[in-house]
Amino acid sequence: MKSVWRDIWKMASANNSEKNFGKHPTQKPESVVKRAIIASTNVNDLVFDPFCGSGTTGVACKKLNRKFVGIDNNIKYLNIAKKRLAAVTNNI
């Protein structure tokens, strides 16, 4: 049986400005994460990311007025996430 895709998201990979505070090997583009958050949450909802890495989900949540809890076992990436979150000053 042939699988048919109904929707395809065409977005660029994470750009350099998303990696200003450091790089993560599997960093997701903020645009992809934002789309998923908008599709699955409401303003002021809480989003939990158990593998937050460099914090893209947290950055998107902060910009979209969602609450965020993230954990990771790598202090290097958590420090990148903290810096990225601190740099978000305006909401979209």
C-alpha positions as CSV (number, residue, x, y, z in Angstrom):
1,M,0.0,0.0,0.0
2,K,1.4,3.4,-1.0
3,S,1.7,6.1,1.6
4,V,0.6,9.6,0.6
5,W,1.7,12.7,2.4
6,R,-1.1,15.3,2.7
7,D,0.9,18.1,4.2
8,I,4.6,18.9,3.8
9,W,6.3,21.7,5.8
10,K,9.0,23.3,3.7
11,M,11.3,25.3,5.9
12,A,14.9,26.1,6.0
13,S,17.2,24.5,8.6
14,A,18.2,26.4,11.7
15,N,19.9,29.6,10.6
16,N,23.1,31.1,12.1
17,S,21.2,33.6,14.3
18,E,19.6,30.7,16.1
19,K,23.1,29.4,16.9
20,N,24.6,32.7,18.2
21,F,25.1,31.2,21.7
22,G,26.4,27.8,20.6
23,K,25.6,24.9,18.4
24,H,23.7,21.7,19.0
25,P,24.1,18.7,16.6
26,T,20.4,18.2,16.2
27,Q,19.0,21.7,16.6
28,K,15.6,22.2,15.1
29,P,14.6,25.3,13.2
30,E,12.6,27.7,15.3
31,S,10.0,28.0,12.6
32,V,9.2,24.2,12.8
33,V,8.9,24.3,16.5
34,K,6.7,27.4,16.5
35,R,4.3,25.7,14.0
36,A,4.0,22.6,16.2
37,I,3.4,24.7,19.3
38,I,0.8,26.9,17.7
39,A,-1.0,23.8,16.3
40,S,-1.0,22.0,19.7
41,T,-1.3,24.6,22.4
42,N,-3.0,27.8,23.5
43,V,-1.6,31.0,25.0
44,N,-0.4,30.4,28.6
45,D,-0.3,26.6,28.2
46,L,2.6,24.7,29.7
47,V,5.0,22.9,27.3
48,F,7.4,20.3,28.6
49,D,10.5,19.3,26.6
50,P,12.3,16.4,28.3
51,F,15.3,16.7,25.9
52,C,15.5,20.5,25.5
53,G,19.1,20.6,24.1
54,S,19.9,24.2,23.1
55,G,16.4,25.4,24.0
56,T,14.6,26.0,20.7
57,T,11.3,24.9,22.2
58,G,11.7,27.2,25.1
59,V,12.6,30.2,22.9
60,A,9.5,29.5,20.7
61,C,7.3,29.2,23.8
62,K,8.6,32.5,25.2
63,K,7.9,34.2,21.9
64,L,4.4,32.7,21.7
65,N,3.4,33.4,25.3
66,R,3.5,29.8,26.5
67,K,5.1,28.5,29.7
68,F,8.0,26.2,29.3
69,V,9.8,23.5,31.4
70,G,12.8,21.9,29.8
71,I,15.4,19.4,31.0
72,D,18.5,17.9,29.6
73,N,21.5,15.9,30.9
74,N,24.1,17.9,29.1
75,I,25.2,21.1,31.0
76,K,26.9,22.5,27.9
77,Y,23.5,22.6,26.0
78,L,21.6,23.7,29.1
79,N,23.9,26.7,29.3
80,I,23.3,27.5,25.6
81,A,19.5,27.2,26.3
82,K,19.7,29.6,29.3
83,K,21.6,32.2,27.2
84,R,19.1,31.9,24.3
85,L,16.1,32.2,26.7
86,A,17.6,35.3,28.4
87,A,18.0,37.0,25.0
88,V,14.3,36.7,24.1
89,T,12.9,40.1,25.0
90,N,9.8,40.6,22.7
91,N,6.8,38.5,22.0
92,I,5.4,38.0,18.5
